[in-house]
Amino acid sequence: MFTAIFGAFEAGIIYAIMALGVYLSFRVLDFPDLTVDGSFVTGAAVAATMIVNGMNPFIATILALIAGFVAGCLTGVLHTFGKINALLSGILMMIALYSINLRIMGKSNVPLLNSETAMTNIRDAWDKTGFDSIFNSILSTVGLGDSLPRTWGILIVMLIVTFTIKFLTDQFLKTEIGLAIRATGDNKRMIRSLSANTNVTVILGLGISNAMVAFSGALIAQQGGFADVGMGIGMIIIGLASVIIGEALFGTKTIARTTLAVIGGAIIYRIVVTLALRVDFLEPGDMKLITATIVILALVTPKIIDSTKEKKRKARKQAEFIAFNSLPDERKGEADAEIKPSP
């Protein structure tokens, strides 16, 4: 059980980078960008193909990020200069990327099991530190010695990478261009009246969003040991589920808190899916159904809670009103005096 949860946590922290990209497009920019399903695979395809051809895996991962940025910018160009509907421009780019990704890989699946990847380099470097034996000895003392993870290195490094991206995102959204992107998502007409170029902010915002998504795809491909042309199907739903779950559980008072909530939502989502798949009557093919169910619950539950609170508030107000009207006239004046604040 611990090994399964550990693996889910490790995958969740990598998928959190993709969720931050989805948050940037859907929440900050208010743009329903479906390019995500394609750009995630683009990142995986670029990284895997270059690694197989002998390129340094870290450089290949950076190039995958750049490829995702270009894909996002193209979606923005279709919407801003092509005057295509936001939803349709994302769908068109997603469809185009399917063929582009096949062209990049040359086939539908590129295995990385026998190749040197960023993950294998991290694992080899971490093994030399000796920290694994320390962590595993601690787990053994608390009775978890039978389910020890293979290495802690990937989790620790990915935590550092993800939180670095989170910090940079927080700082970027506080800059002048970041505030312009946020304002574009809030009220595009208003920001235009201040002589801001909303076309540039939309294109840049979508480029950064899909750069994060492609970066996550490149890391997932190297973690899983393969890149597949179909690995991005439903990725937008996973990203939205992470955002919605995180916002519902942790709140959205500030940008820093919201981005932290998105990371938490991505981790919780992966853990919930992992635990759900351990149920006897569920199979790996049910993952999309589980995802849809999680999203539905995350959307409906807060509304039910708010509705219940509102009903209780109205019932309390009504009870106070009935109690007030049942008082004698002389007592109503005293009650009014108690309720009204003194000047």
Helices and strands as residue ranges (DSSP letters): H 2-23, I 24-28, H 36-52, H 57-80, H 86-105, E 109-111, H 118-127, H 131-141, H 153-172, H 176-186, H 188-193, H 198-224, E 226-228, H 235-250, H 255-277, G 284-286, H 287-325, H 329-339
